[in-house]
Every structure is written in structure tokens, then in C-alpha cells.
Amino acid sequence: MVDSNPLLPVSDSNEPFDSGPDETTCRRSIKAVLSIFVGVLAVGFFAAFFISSNGSDDYADVHGNQHGSSALQPVSRGPGAGVSEKSNLRFGVHLLAYPWNNSMLLWQRTVFHFQPEKNWMNDPNGPLFYKGWYHFFYQYNPNAAVWGDIVWGHAVSKDLIHWLHLPLAMVADQWYDKNGVWTGSATVLHDGNIVMLYTGSTIEDVQVQNLAYPADQSDPLLIHWVKYPQNPVLVPPLGIGPVDFRDPTTAWLTSEGKWRIIIGSKINKTGIGLVYDTKDFINYEKLDGLLHAVPGTGMWECVDFFPVSKIGKIGSEPGVKHVVKASLDDTRHDYYAIGTYNDKNGTWIPDRPEIDVGVGLRYDYGIFYAAKSFYDQNKKRRVLWGWIGESDSEAADVKKGWASVQGIPRTILFDEKTGTHLLQWPVKETDSLRLKCKEFNQVTIQAGSVIPLDVDSATQLDIEAKFEINNETLKKAIGSSDASFDCKTSGGAAERGALGPFGLLVLADESRSEQTPVYFYIAKGPEGNLNTFFCSDQSRSSKVSNVDKHIYGSSVPVLEGENLSLRILVDHSIIESYAQGGRTVITSRVYPATAIYGDAKVFLFNNATGIDVKASVKIWQMNSAFIQPYPLIDSL
């Protein structure tokens, strides 16, 4: 039942908490500001060079009815299989589309996340760094804002932030890819040349693997691509279904000097990784065994495989572990595990079977799928891309003319402190978008209170926050059954416990009738054991009924001596949240109708019943990225 009485009063003065004279202490230096300007100029310069040469209820009432939100049903991979289509089917009933106006829809478009100018986008494909440019390919429908007619879009960047759109890289024009040029990967050979393997859906809806390469390897923009005349180079092997064979990985060299790839598949309900060796990317040998298999996980797609150093440095020896990641078609989540790879027989064993692929850790506990990583030899780091889908109605997508974005590229490192997790963090270049900053130091958030933060417009933000709780208070707190707390099955930010929830409200309007809490919840068991959870609550993110209102999140390891910390990137309808340096990440897709433009606000909150929390917060306004068509694109 909804409690109409607010339990969390706003701070006594009811005025926004102002940082006062410290508001400029986290502002970037003139040198940093100039670096942004120079970076944008560099993109334009290089573009010009190549041309010349060739968007009430009180919050304290976080006690809103959580059960009134609409749960999303899993959707199928697409007609016949392949890539997700959109559906607004909930509980077997098609809900009426919300009457969005153009101003609302325009606000939803992001400004520093990558997305095409229009139409549908999904899986990231074949990212690489080549001759001074980062290349990003992606699944794209050039004809509509819904799934279908899938080809490869293409864009280039000097810094992974500012992008230039190029012509389509590959289109569906052959019998072996007529029903879709689907996901694939790039491999940079030792001589610097590039080969691309991708899945094609044939005219008979059979998934096959195809080879492509640049028409001109000397072209830094890689504008034109050639498909191998004798494609396909691989077809589904005996015992594998015709629509269960897709998404080849980037190749790597074996100890025998052969190139090795993995292809996702399944046998009944067991997800598997098929292993192939090749010397020339034309002829392949299938290994007898599997890279790995996990019963009950269903189809593995967009499989990824890469090394991580146990000492937190990319590619260093000794002490390298290997990561296997699979996107589970049945659940629409990306799972990973860390383990040991046997080069001789092409197999991999997880370090901890209880957190194996598909049953343990995820890259992201929100809307994030089909992730793809690549090794950036330019800056000696591994970078991860992921597709952020829509969770509104398909009608809204059609009206606004676009659907889906890509997450901010993330660096990946092995978490040597836990030994089980990866650390994901926005690439350093993201910081170049930071503008004016306000700093709020040692703010005491009393139990049951909300504090507004004066940050002007709050639709494009980078937030870093740390929370402190007195250790004696933690020890004295009485343990309870909430040690079994779970973000997604809880009452969200409304579920009050002795030690949580507390955190920030983003994309909230003045009355907090719309709000997205991002928060920690500490559960203490009867024996005094503490479990910390990191959650993002969409249940009151929008007044609109037919949008996703799930509560996302998971546990996050907090080690001795660590304060609770988080970073939140807010880009209009995207909220990316990173806890404890990136051990746990949540991407939320929200569609407020009121908390938009200048009406979007930020609040600190503490809905715990037994503790006060101290918070220190830095909030930067974020600039827009330069994401434009390549100049004179029609002439290329």
C-alpha cells in the first residue's frame, strides 16, 4: 500500500545545498580546458586534411508503489534469430504509446554517448585503432528506427569521444549475408594489415562466417571494404543448428603460430564456445574440444576472450589470466569469468566454478548487452564497448527517429584486490568533457533526509562521490534478516534498513515526483557480517507507464579500509553508474517527462533508519561531444 505521508523530510531550510566558496576547487585548469579545444580542433583538422588529399510525490516518499511498475518480458533475438527486435509487450498486453511531444523526445537524445544521426543501432562490431584513428563499426538499420535490414555503420575518432560518421562499411548484398550483415571482429595482423570476420545470415536464414578486408590498406579511414569472393569461410558444423552459429571473436596467435578464434553456439540448453584455428583466415580447422561450456545458459553470442594481467597491467608477463565473456540470448545479459587458458588444446577453466560464465558476474547489471572489447595498442589498454538498448515503446522510437546508443568506452583491468572481478572505468578521454564543477565536502546526511544540491542544469553531468559511515555505528547496528537483500527483488530506494539505502537522486524534478536513485544498501546479518549492494531504482524514474521501471543492481565487494565510492555519468536519458572503482556497474535507460531540461535536479538522500552518512561530492557539468558526419561525405 502507498503511504501518502513523506517519511524523508527535505533539509530544514528547504534550500539547495550550495558548495559555497569551494565550488571552483575541482574545476579543471586552463591547460585542461585548452586540451579539449585542441582535441576538437584536431578532429576537424584531420577531417580537413583527408578531404584536401583525397536531449507531487515527495522523494521521501520513496515509498511509492513499487509493484505498479511494468516488467519487461524477454524478447526474441529477431525474425529467425540474429539481433534483437523491439517489443512493447508486457504481461501479454500491448500498452498504449505515451503522447510524447517533440520537445520531450528531443531531450532524450544523448550528447556525449555515441549514436548515429538517425535510425536503429545495436551490437558494436570490430573496433580497432589503425593509422592514427579509432574505428567503430556497429549493427545498423539505414532505413528505420526499428530492427531490420542490418548492415554495418562506421565512424572514426581521434580520442574515442568525438566522432565522424563515415559511409556504410558493409551492406547486405550477397547470398551469404542477404538477411543481415551481423556481428563480427577485426584482427590486426603482424604486418599491419586488417582482416574482418563477420556473421552473415544467408538467403535461407543460415548463419555463416565471412571474411572481408579493406580495399585499400593504406587508407587510414578504411572507407571501402571487399568481401572475400569465396565466402562463406565457415558454416555450422555437424550437430550445431543453422541459427546457432555466430559472432566470431578477434583472432589471437597460438604457440604453434596459428590464428585462433571462438564462435558462440549452444547444444540444447548448454552454451558453448567453438574453437577454430587458421593460418590464412580462409581455411579452418575445428578443434575437437570446446573452449568452455556451461549447462543451462542457452545460446552464447558475442563471445569475447582476452588476457588480463594479475598485477593490473595490460599484457604483462608473468601472471596472466584469461577472461571469457558471453552474451546470453535467453536473458539479454553479458556475463564474464576469470580463469586459466590451455593454449595446447584450446580450453579454458574458471578459477571459481560458482561464478562461471552465465551464473556469476556481469559486466553491467542494467541495460547493456552484446559487449565487445579490443586492445588499444595506441595507449596500451583494453577498451570495452557495449550496446545500450531502448526500453520505451517502439512507437516512441519511430516518432523520434532513432533507437539505441553505445555506452561510454570503458577500460578494463584485473581487480588484484578481489582476484575475482574486473574493474571497468570510463576511458580517460571522457574527463576532457568536464566543464564547471561544484564540490560539496563532508555533507552530513541525517537518517531519513534528502538534501538538494545546487548544480544548475543536471541533464549532462559527471558525478564522483564518497560516503563515510562511523565504524562504531556499523558495529553497534543490530543484524537482521536483510542480509539476504537483493536489489532487483527489493522495494528499491523505499526499502528502509538500519544501514541503507543512501546515495544520490539524479534526473529528479523539484518535487521528486520523478527521480532515479543510485545508492548503496548495507545489509548486516545476525552474526555481524556485512554485505554491500549497489542499486539503481527506475521504479519512479518516469510518470510514463509504458517504460522500463526495473530496479537494477548487485552486491559489490567493499574491502577493509575502503570508503564507499561511486561515479555517475548522466547524459539525458542515460545513467551509467560505477561503484568501488568499477567493480560493479549499472547502466539505466530512463524516460522522464518532467525532470528534463532545466527542471532536472540532483539530491543526496539517506533513507536508512539507524545511521547518519557523510558525503563528499564533486559534480561537473559535461560538454557535448563532436559527433558529426564526415565533411563532404557524399564525395567519398
C-alpha positions as semicolon CSV with decimal commas, in nm:
position;residue;x (nm);y (nm);z (nm)
1;M;0,000;0,000;0,000
2;V;0,125;0,350;-0,078
3;D;0,198;0,568;0,222
4;S;0,086;0,920;0,136
5;N;0,292;1,077;0,416
6;P;0,652;1,157;0,329
7;L;0,900;0,993;0,567
8;L;1,208;1,171;0,442
9;P;1,190;1,547;0,507
10;V;1,388;1,786;0,294
11;S;1,664;1,969;0,482
12;D;1,538;2,228;0,730
13;S;1,587;2,535;0,512
14;N;1,437;2,367;0,208
15;E;1,709;2,547;0,009
16;P;1,956;2,373;-0,219
17;F;2,285;2,281;-0,054
18;D;2,541;2,519;-0,203
19;S;2,907;2,441;-0,214
20;G;2,990;2,799;-0,122
21;P;3,344;2,926;-0,177
22;D;3,475;2,578;-0,266
23;E;3,274;2,546;-0,582
24;T;3,571;2,602;-0,810
25;T;3,816;2,372;-0,631
26;C;3,751;2,082;-0,867
27;R;3,737;2,296;-1,180
28;R;3,988;2,191;-1,438
29;S;4,288;2,407;-1,507
30;I;4,315;2,638;-1,806
31;K;4,555;2,386;-1,951
32;A;4,288;2,112;-1,930
33;V;4,026;2,337;-2,090
34;L;4,263;2,419;-2,370
35;S;4,325;2,047;-2,424
36;I;3,956;1,998;-2,502
37;F;3,963;2,279;-2,752
38;V;4,275;2,144;-2,913
39;G;4,126;1,792;-2,924
40;V;3,815;1,909;-3,107
41;L;4,027;2,115;-3,343
42;A;4,239;1,807;-3,410
43;V;3,938;1,610;-3,531
44;G;3,843;1,891;-3,764
45;F;4,200;1,930;-3,881
46;F;4,236;1,565;-3,971
47;A;3,899;1,565;-4,144
48;A;4,005;1,867;-4,348
49;F;4,339;1,704;-4,425
50;F;4,178;1,396;-4,573
51;I;3,934;1,600;-4,774
52;S;4,212;1,803;-4,925
53;S;4,413;1,489;-5,001
54;N;4,154;1,260;-5,148
55;G;1,835;1,600;-2,509
56;S;0,374;1,569;-0,646
57;D;0,512;1,285;-0,463
58;D;0,792;1,363;-0,224
59;Y;1,104;1,159;-0,267
60;A;1,100;1,096;0,092
61;D;0,803;0,912;-0,033
62;V;1,045;0,670;-0,187
63;H;0,763;0,459;-0,051
64;G;0,584;0,480;-0,383
65;N;0,411;0,167;-0,507
66;Q;0,692;-0,043;-0,648
67;H;0,455;-0,306;-0,778
68;G;0,286;-0,063;-1,009
69;S;0,581;-0,061;-1,248
70;S;0,572;-0,257;-1,569
71;A;0,805;-0,554;-1,602
72;L;0,962;-0,621;-1,938
73;Q;0,928;-0,964;-2,089
74;P;1,236;-1,108;-2,263
75;V;1,214;-1,064;-2,638
76;S;1,337;-1,300;-2,903
77;R;1,659;-1,249;-3,091
78;G;1,476;-1,142;-3,406
79;P;1,289;-1,295;-3,701
80;G;1,458;-1,628;-3,741
81;A;1,737;-1,531;-3,495
82;G;2,010;-1,275;-3,505
83;V;1,969;-0,937;-3,341
84;S;1,704;-0,805;-3,104
85;E;1,389;-0,650;-3,233
86;K;1,187;-0,411;-3,017
87;S;0,868;-0,512;-2,840
88;N;0,637;-0,327;-2,605
89;L;0,465;-0,643;-2,487
90;R;0,424;-0,651;-2,111
91;F;0,228;-0,913;-1,925
92;G;0,081;-1,018;-2,259
93;V;-0,080;-0,679;-2,315
94;H;0,024;-0,410;-2,562
95;L;0,020;-0,078;-2,379
96;L;-0,082;0,242;-2,550
97;A;0,200;0,470;-2,652
98;Y;0,259;0,774;-2,431
99;P;0,179;1,104;-2,608
100;W;0,535;1,233;-2,615
101;N;0,580;1,578;-2,764
102;N;0,876;1,668;-2,979
103;S;1,043;1,867;-2,703
104;M;1,043;1,564;-2,471
105;L;1,173;1,332;-2,740
106;L;1,444;1,575;-2,843
107;W;1,566;1,588;-2,481
108;Q;1,611;1,209;-2,473
109;R;1,886;1,216;-2,732
110;T;2,231;1,187;-2,573
111;V;2,511;1,436;-2,634
112;F;2,832;1,257;-2,538
113;H;2,741;0,892;-2,598
114;F;2,795;0,763;-2,948
115;Q;2,487;0,715;-3,167
116;P;2,407;0,759;-3,536
117;E;2,224;1,062;-3,666
118;K;1,907;0,854;-3,702
119;N;1,758;0,503;-3,715
120;W;1,828;0,177;-3,530
121;M;2,166;0,066;-3,391
122;N;2,273;-0,236;-3,187
123;D;2,585;-0,453;-3,140
124;P;2,933;-0,294;-3,154
125;N;3,148;-0,459;-3,422
126;G;3,518;-0,480;-3,500
127;P;3,659;-0,185;-3,301
128;L;4,026;-0,114;-3,369
129;F;4,296;0,153;-3,380
130;Y;4,454;0,200;-3,722
131;K;4,693;0,459;-3,859
132;G;4,602;0,724;-3,600
133;W;4,225;0,666;-3,599
134;Y;3,991;0,470;-3,373
135;H;3,741;0,282;-3,589
136;F;3,399;0,180;-3,464
137;F;3,159;-0,039;-3,663
138;Y;2,808;-0,121;-3,546
139;Q;2,490;-0,303;-3,638
140;Y;2,267;-0,052;-3,814
141;N;1,936;-0,024;-3,997
142;P;1,976;0,258;-4,252
143;N;1,603;0,257;-4,331
144;A;1,414;0,281;-3,998
145;A;1,432;0,324;-3,618
146;V;1,342;-0,043;-3,566
147;W;1,543;-0,362;-3,603
148;G;1,583;-0,498;-3,956
149;D;1,783;-0,454;-4,278
150;I;2,101;-0,489;-4,072
151;V;2,428;-0,359;-4,220
152;W;2,749;-0,216;-4,077
153;G;2,768;0,151;-3,981
154;H;3,114;0,304;-3,947
155;A;3,264;0,601;-3,760
156;V;3,614;0,723;-3,675
157;S;3,764;0,920;-3,388
158;K;4,094;1,055;-3,262
159;D;4,001;1,014;-2,894
160;L;3,701;0,775;-2,855
161;I;3,482;1,077;-2,766
162;H;3,446;1,296;-3,074
163;W;3,332;1,103;-3,384
164;L;3,292;1,143;-3,757
165;H;3,034;0,929;-3,936
166;L;3,162;0,754;-4,250
167;P;2,974;0,571;-4,527
168;L;2,835;0,225;-4,452
169;A;3,120;-0,024;-4,434
170;M;2,934;-0,337;-4,548
171;V;2,583;-0,390;-4,680
172;A;2,367;-0,698;-4,727
173;D;2,428;-0,762;-5,095
174;Q;2,539;-1,127;-5,124
175;W;2,353;-1,457;-5,088
176;Y;2,555;-1,537;-4,774
177;D;2,458;-1,212;-4,593
178;K;2,137;-1,110;-4,769
179;N;1,934;-1,136;-4,445
180;G;2,185;-0,942;-4,238
181;V;2,549;-0,842;-4,205
182;W;2,569;-0,938;-3,840
183;T;2,828;-0,914;-3,565
184;G;3,199;-0,963;-3,625
185;S;3,552;-0,877;-3,516
186;A;3,866;-0,719;-3,655
187;T;4,214;-0,868;-3,632
188;V;4,524;-0,660;-3,700
189;L;4,794;-0,887;-3,843
190;H;5,165;-0,855;-3,766
191;D;5,228;-0,684;-4,097
192;G;4,970;-0,418;-4,001
193;N;4,703;-0,540;-4,239
194;I;4,345;-0,598;-4,123
195;V;4,105;-0,888;-4,167
196;M;3,742;-0,883;-4,059
197;L;3,532;-1,189;-3,982
198;Y;3,157;-1,142;-3,953
199;T;2,840;-1,349;-3,936
200;G;2,609;-1,337;-4,233
201;S;2,251;-1,459;-4,240
202;T;2,202;-1,630;-4,576
203;I;1,901;-1,615;-4,803
204;E;1,789;-1,936;-4,624
205;D;1,849;-1,789;-4,274
206;V;2,160;-1,997;-4,207
207;Q;2,433;-1,832;-4,001
208;V;2,774;-1,847;-4,170
209;Q;3,109;-1,677;-4,115
210;N;3,252;-1,449;-4,379
211;L;3,582;-1,277;-4,449
212;A;3,627;-0,913;-4,550
213;Y;3,924;-0,679;-4,575
214;P;3,994;-0,315;-4,663
215;A;4,006;-0,236;-5,033
216;D;4,298;-0,006;-4,960
217;Q;4,510;-0,097;-4,655
218;S;4,690;0,237;-4,687
219;D;4,367;0,434;-4,630
220;P;4,360;0,546;-4,262
221;L;3,982;0,585;-4,280
222;L;3,923;0,231;-4,418
223;I;3,627;0,358;-4,615
224;H;3,592;0,080;-4,869
225;W;3,569;-0,293;-4,785
226;V;3,592;-0,603;-5,000
227;K;3,421;-0,933;-4,926
228;Y;3,619;-1,248;-4,999
229;P;3,483;-1,388;-5,328
230;Q;3,458;-1,746;-5,196
231;N;3,261;-1,661;-4,881
232;P;3,145;-1,817;-4,655
233;V;3,464;-1,944;-4,497
234;L;3,279;-2,132;-4,220
235;V;2,937;-2,297;-4,198
236;P;2,763;-2,457;-3,897
237;P;2,938;-2,784;-3,812
238;L;2,761;-3,117;-3,761
239;G;2,538;-3,105;-3,452
240;I;2,500;-2,725;-3,448
241;G;2,173;-2,566;-3,554
242;P;2,165;-2,336;-3,857
243;V;2,077;-2,032;-3,639
244;D;2,311;-2,119;-3,352
245;F;2,647;-2,026;-3,504
246;R;2,751;-1,662;-3,480
247;D;2,972;-1,372;-3,373
248;P;3,340;-1,470;-3,427
249;T;3,594;-1,322;-3,187
250;T;3,909;-1,129;-3,266
251;A;4,180;-1,382;-3,354
252;W;4,495;-1,439;-3,149
253;L;4,815;-1,634;-3,215
254;T;4,871;-1,979;-3,065
255;S;5,206;-2,119;-2,956
256;E;5,216;-2,301;-3,290
257;G;5,189;-1,978;-3,484
258;K;4,828;-2,032;-3,592
259;W;4,546;-1,784;-3,555
260;R;4,264;-1,893;-3,323
261;I;3,903;-1,772;-3,297
262;I;3,595;-1,859;-3,091
263;I;3,238;-1,872;-3,223
264;G;2,934;-1,873;-2,997
265;S;2,680;-2,153;-3,007
266;K;2,475;-2,396;-2,797
267;I;2,386;-2,764;-2,772
268;N;2,034;-2,795;-2,636
269;K;2,045;-2,552;-2,338
270;T;2,421;-2,564;-2,288
271;G;2,606;-2,253;-2,401
272;I;2,936;-2,328;-2,572
273;G;3,236;-2,169;-2,739
274;L;3,353;-2,345;-3,056
275;V;3,727;-2,320;-3,132
276;Y;3,885;-2,285;-3,476
277;D;4,246;-2,248;-3,591
278;T;4,357;-2,098;-3,921
279;K;4,675;-1,989;-4,095
280;D;4,519;-1,774;-4,366
281;F;4,161;-1,686;-4,246
282;I;4,030;-1,884;-4,542
283;N;4,087;-2,245;-4,436
284;Y;3,995;-2,351;-4,082
285;E;4,048;-2,647;-3,851
286;K;3,784;-2,709;-3,583
287;L;3,935;-2,829;-3,255
288;D;3,780;-3,144;-3,108
289;G;3,703;-2,986;-2,773
290;L;3,528;-2,666;-2,669
291;L;3,675;-2,354;-2,519
292;H;3,417;-2,389;-2,243
293;A;3,056;-2,496;-2,187
294;V;2,804;-2,409;-1,914
295;P;2,477;-2,608;-1,889
296;G;2,155;-2,412;-1,867
297;T;2,293;-2,086;-2,004
298;G;2,145;-2,122;-2,354
299;M;2,285;-1,962;-2,667
300;W;2,619;-1,785;-2,628
301;E;2,652;-1,491;-2,862
302;C;2,902;-1,207;-2,893
303;V;3,161;-1,423;-2,717
304;D;3,482;-1,243;-2,616
305;F;3,813;-1,384;-2,496
306;F;4,116;-1,186;-2,380
307;P;4,410;-1,182;-2,134
308;V;4,439;-0,968;-1,823
309;S;4,744;-0,925;-1,603
310;K;4,714;-1,022;-1,237
311;I;4,918;-0,716;-1,146
312;G;4,678;-0,478;-1,318
313;K;4,884;-0,406;-1,628
314;I;4,769;-0,495;-1,976
315;G;4,961;-0,773;-2,146
316;S;5,241;-0,808;-1,889
317;E;5,400;-1,142;-1,806
318;P;5,403;-1,349;-1,595
319;G;5,075;-1,390;-1,412
320;V;4,829;-1,354;-1,696
321;K;4,473;-1,478;-1,652
322;H;4,212;-1,503;-1,926
323;V;3,858;-1,371;-1,938
324;V;3,568;-1,543;-2,113
325;K;3,260;-1,334;-2,172
326;A;2,931;-1,440;-2,331
327;S;2,612;-1,252;-2,407
328;L;2,326;-1,483;-2,310
329;D;2,049;-1,469;-2,566
330;D;1,797;-1,611;-2,315
331;T;1,847;-1,339;-2,053
332;R;1,995;-1,047;-2,250
333;H;2,288;-1,004;-2,007
334;D;2,666;-1,013;-2,051
335;Y;2,844;-1,250;-1,812
336;Y;3,216;-1,292;-1,761
337;A;3,453;-1,507;-1,558
338;I;3,827;-1,514;-1,499
339;G;4,021;-1,836;-1,539
340;T;4,307;-2,035;-1,686
341;Y;4,358;-2,096;-2,056
342;N;4,529;-2,402;-2,206
343;D;4,690;-2,300;-2,533
344;K;4,764;-2,657;-2,642
345;N;4,407;-2,785;-2,656
346;G;4,219;-2,455;-2,670
347;T;4,028;-2,498;-2,344
348;W;3,961;-2,264;-2,051
349;I;3,870;-2,339;-1,688
350;P;3,716;-2,080;-1,450
351;D;3,905;-2,005;-1,130
352;R;3,579;-2,029;-0,935
353;P;3,308;-2,252;-1,088
354;E;3,042;-2,098;-0,866
355;I;3,081;-1,773;-1,060
356;D;3,124;-1,931;-1,402
357;V;3,012;-1,764;-1,725
358;G;2,636;-1,716;-1,717
359;V;2,591;-1,790;-1,346
360;G;2,816;-1,535;-1,177
361;L;2,944;-1,187;-1,255
362;R;2,813;-0,946;-1,518
363;Y;2,978;-0,655;-1,695
364;D;2,675;-0,445;-1,617
365;Y;2,360;-0,502;-1,411
366;G;2,137;-0,271;-1,613
367;I;2,063;-0,232;-1,984
368;F;2,392;-0,323;-2,150
369;Y;2,443;-0,603;-2,400
370;A;2,649;-0,755;-2,682
371;A;2,969;-0,601;-2,547
372;K;3,289;-0,614;-2,746
373;S;3,645;-0,534;-2,635
374;F;3,962;-0,455;-2,826
375;Y;4,325;-0,399;-2,737
376;D;4,418;-0,035;-2,796
377;Q;4,783;-0,053;-2,892
378;N;4,788;0,327;-2,911
379;K;4,751;0,363;-2,531
380;K;4,831;0,007;-2,419
381;R;4,489;-0,067;-2,272
382;R;4,188;-0,289;-2,328
383;V;3,872;-0,097;-2,415
384;L;3,516;-0,226;-2,386
385;W;3,213;-0,115;-2,588
386;G;2,851;-0,213;-2,512
387;W;2,509;-0,159;-2,665
388;I;2,251;0,032;-2,456
389;G;1,908;-0,052;-2,591
390;E;1,575;0,123;-2,555
391;S;1,308;0,022;-2,303
392;D;1,028;0,255;-2,407
393;S;0,769;0,184;-2,675
394;E;0,861;0,113;-3,033
395;A;0,612;0,383;-3,133
396;A;0,820;0,640;-2,943
397;D;1,134;0,524;-3,124
398;V;0,965;0,565;-3,458
399;K;0,842;0,912;-3,364
400;K;1,182;1,035;-3,251
401;G;1,352;0,865;-3,546
402;W;1,628;0,676;-3,363
403;A;1,680;0,388;-3,123
404;S;1,973;0,279;-2,903
405;V;2,313;0,424;-2,815
406;Q;2,656;0,287;-2,727
407;G;2,793;0,304;-2,375
408;I;3,092;0,524;-2,297
409;P;3,400;0,317;-2,385
410;R;3,545;0,158;-2,072
411;T;3,894;0,050;-1,981
412;I;3,923;-0,299;-1,833
413;L;4,173;-0,413;-1,569
414;F;4,201;-0,714;-1,342
415;D;4,097;-0,629;-0,985
416;E;4,400;-0,759;-0,798
417;K;4,238;-0,679;-0,461
418;T;3,945;-0,917;-0,505
419;G;4,102;-1,156;-0,754
420;T;3,756;-1,229;-0,895
421;H;3,635;-0,908;-1,054
422;L;3,727;-0,686;-1,345
423;L;3,745;-0,311;-1,296
424;Q;3,562;-0,106;-1,560
425;W;3,603;0,269;-1,585
426;P;3,517;0,536;-1,845
427;V;3,816;0,595;-2,072
428;K;4,033;0,880;-1,951
429;E;3,933;1,090;-2,251
430;T;3,583;1,124;-2,101
431;D;3,729;1,368;-1,848
432;S;3,805;1,611;-2,131
433;L;3,432;1,691;-2,149
434;R;3,423;1,820;-1,790
435;L;3,335;2,189;-1,755
436;K;3,231;2,384;-1,446
437;C;3,250;2,188;-1,124
438;K;3,092;2,224;-0,782
439;E;3,226;2,049;-0,475
440;F;3,030;1,954;-0,164
441;N;3,258;1,841;0,118
442;Q;3,171;1,641;0,430
443;V;2,796;1,688;0,398
444;T;2,613;1,510;0,681
445;I;2,300;1,335;0,555
446;Q;2,091;1,253;0,859
447;A;1,887;0,935;0,867
448;G;1,562;0,989;0,680
449;S;1,659;1,308;0,496
450;V;1,703;1,448;0,147
451;I;1,941;1,735;0,059
452;P;1,913;1,922;-0,274
453;L;2,242;2,014;-0,440
454;D;2,271;2,340;-0,629
455;V;2,426;2,238;-0,961
456;D;2,220;2,436;-1,212
457;S;2,112;2,220;-1,504
458;A;2,151;1,849;-1,429
459;T;2,099;1,666;-1,757
460;Q;2,468;1,636;-1,853
461;L;2,680;1,551;-1,550
462;D;2,983;1,363;-1,427
463;I;2,948;1,291;-1,055
464;E;3,207;1,146;-0,818
465;A;3,102;1,076;-0,461
466;K;3,240;0,915;-0,146
467;F;3,034;0,812;0,158
468;E;3,162;0,761;0,511
469;I;2,994;0,577;0,798
470;N;3,135;0,573;1,150
471;N;3,283;0,229;1,217
472;E;3,146;0,222;1,572
473;T;2,798;0,286;1,432
474;L;2,838;-0,009;1,198
475;K;2,945;-0,234;1,483
476;K;2,651;-0,130;1,703
477;A;2,388;-0,175;1,432
478;I;2,166;-0,474;1,502
479;G;2,187;-0,751;1,246
480;S;1,874;-0,873;1,076
481;S;1,741;-1,098;0,801
482;D;1,810;-0,828;0,543
483;A;2,150;-0,990;0,484
484;S;1,967;-1,167;0,202
485;F;1,879;-0,833;0,040
486;D;1,860;-0,826;-0,341
487;C;1,836;-0,501;-0,541
488;K;1,605;-0,631;-0,809
489;T;1,354;-0,801;-0,577
490;S;1,361;-0,534;-0,307
491;G;1,137;-0,235;-0,262
492;G;1,409;-0,020;-0,417
493;A;1,508;0,305;-0,250
494;A;1,184;0,276;-0,049
495;E;1,308;-0,029;0,141
496;R;1,443;0,115;0,464
497;G;1,702;-0,070;0,666
498;A;1,928;0,021;0,955
499;L;2,223;0,085;0,720
500;G;2,064;0,198;0,397
501;P;1,975;0,291;0,134
502;F;2,173;0,612;0,080
503;G;2,317;0,780;-0,226
504;L;2,207;1,027;-0,493
505;L;1,889;1,109;-0,680
506;V;1,956;1,206;-1,040
507;L;1,718;1,325;-1,312
508;A;1,476;1,428;-1,037
509;D;1,232;1,714;-1,063
510;E;1,185;1,972;-0,785
511;S;0,903;1,777;-0,619
512;R;1,081;1,444;-0,678
513;S;0,774;1,302;-0,845
514;E;1,027;1,174;-1,098
515;Q;1,363;1,051;-0,975
516;T;1,625;0,782;-1,030
517;P;1,803;0,687;-0,707
518;V;2,155;0,543;-0,736
519;Y;2,253;0,410;-0,398
520;F;2,427;0,173;-0,158
521;Y;2,246;-0,061;0,077
522;I;2,442;-0,232;0,357
523;A;2,287;-0,549;0,489
524;K;2,407;-0,686;0,822
525;G;2,344;-1,047;0,910
526;P;2,263;-1,184;1,256
527;E;2,629;-1,278;1,304
528;G;2,751;-0,930;1,218
529;N;2,861;-0,999;0,861
530;L;2,818;-0,705;0,623
531;N;2,713;-0,728;0,259
532;T;2,707;-0,414;0,047
533;F;2,477;-0,371;-0,253
534;F;2,483;-0,114;-0,530
535;C;2,148;-0,039;-0,695
536;S;1,973;0,187;-0,944
537;D;1,598;0,226;-0,893
538;Q;1,392;0,312;-1,203
539;S;1,055;0,250;-1,037
540;R;0,987;0,624;-1,016
541;S;1,212;0,744;-1,296
542;S;0,917;0,850;-1,512
543;K;0,547;0,933;-1,489
544;V;0,509;0,742;-1,814
545;S;0,362;0,394;-1,766
546;N;0,497;0,207;-2,066
547;V;0,869;0,234;-1,997
548;D;1,103;0,005;-1,807
549;K;1,083;0,055;-1,430
550;H;1,304;-0,224;-1,306
551;I;1,531;-0,195;-1,004
552;Y;1,882;-0,293;-1,110
553;G;2,194;-0,383;-0,917
554;S;2,405;-0,641;-0,738
555;S;2,639;-0,687;-0,447
556;V;2,972;-0,506;-0,459
557;P;3,283;-0,610;-0,265
558;V;3,397;-0,343;-0,018
559;L;3,733;-0,430;0,131
560;E;3,877;-0,331;0,466
561;G;3,982;0,032;0,472
562;E;3,776;0,132;0,168
563;N;3,515;0,406;0,176
564;L;3,207;0,362;-0,038
565;S;3,257;0,541;-0,368
566;L;3,069;0,585;-0,692
567;R;3,081;0,768;-1,021
568;I;2,772;0,855;-1,224
569;L;2,760;0,975;-1,584
570;V;2,427;1,141;-1,666
571;D;2,363;1,204;-2,034
572;H;1,996;1,294;-2,074
573;S;1,822;0,954;-2,087
574;I;2,133;0,750;-1,993
575;I;2,267;0,699;-1,640
576;E;2,591;0,498;-1,614
577;S;2,692;0,423;-1,254
578;Y;3,024;0,277;-1,134
579;A;3,079;0,157;-0,776
580;Q;3,409;0,094;-0,596
581;G;3,628;0,188;-0,889
582;G;3,419;-0,012;-1,134
583;R;3,378;-0,347;-0,958
584;T;3,004;-0,320;-1,013
585;V;2,847;-0,115;-1,293
586;I;2,484;-0,033;-1,373
587;T;2,352;0,134;-1,687
588;S;1,999;0,272;-1,664
589;R;1,781;0,392;-1,951
590;V;1,523;0,641;-1,825
591;Y;1,248;0,846;-1,987
592;P;1,130;1,127;-1,756
593;A;0,854;1,356;-1,877
594;T;0,904;1,627;-1,611
595;A;1,265;1,604;-1,487
596;I;1,409;1,729;-1,815
597;Y;1,598;2,035;-1,937
598;G;1,628;2,295;-1,657
599;D;1,387;2,102;-1,433
600;A;1,634;1,817;-1,380
601;K;1,786;1,828;-1,029
602;V;2,030;1,633;-0,808
603;F;1,978;1,537;-0,444
604;L;2,165;1,349;-0,175
605;F;1,947;1,115;0,028
606;N;1,969;0,880;0,323
607;N;1,673;0,655;0,375
608;A;1,843;0,448;0,645
609;T;1,677;0,427;0,986
610;G;1,984;0,393;1,205
611;I;2,281;0,590;1,067
612;D;2,393;0,930;0,951
613;V;2,619;0,935;0,645
614;K;2,886;1,184;0,544
615;A;2,916;1,253;0,174
616;S;3,178;1,435;-0,032
617;V;3,065;1,503;-0,388
618;K;3,216;1,659;-0,699
619;I;2,978;1,737;-0,985
620;W;3,095;1,852;-1,325
621;Q;2,875;1,989;-1,599
622;M;2,960;1,794;-1,916
623;N;3,020;1,937;-2,258
624;S;2,872;1,781;-2,570
625;A;3,090;1,562;-2,787
626;F;3,151;1,648;-3,151
627;I;2,966;1,369;-3,336
628;Q;2,901;1,475;-3,691
629;P;2,907;1,341;-4,048
630;Y;3,244;1,338;-4,214
631;P;3,268;1,663;-4,413
632;L;3,166;1,628;-4,776
633;I;3,077;1,265;-4,708
634;D;2,893;1,231;-5,037
635;S;3,216;1,290;-5,223
636;L;3,397;0,996;-5,063
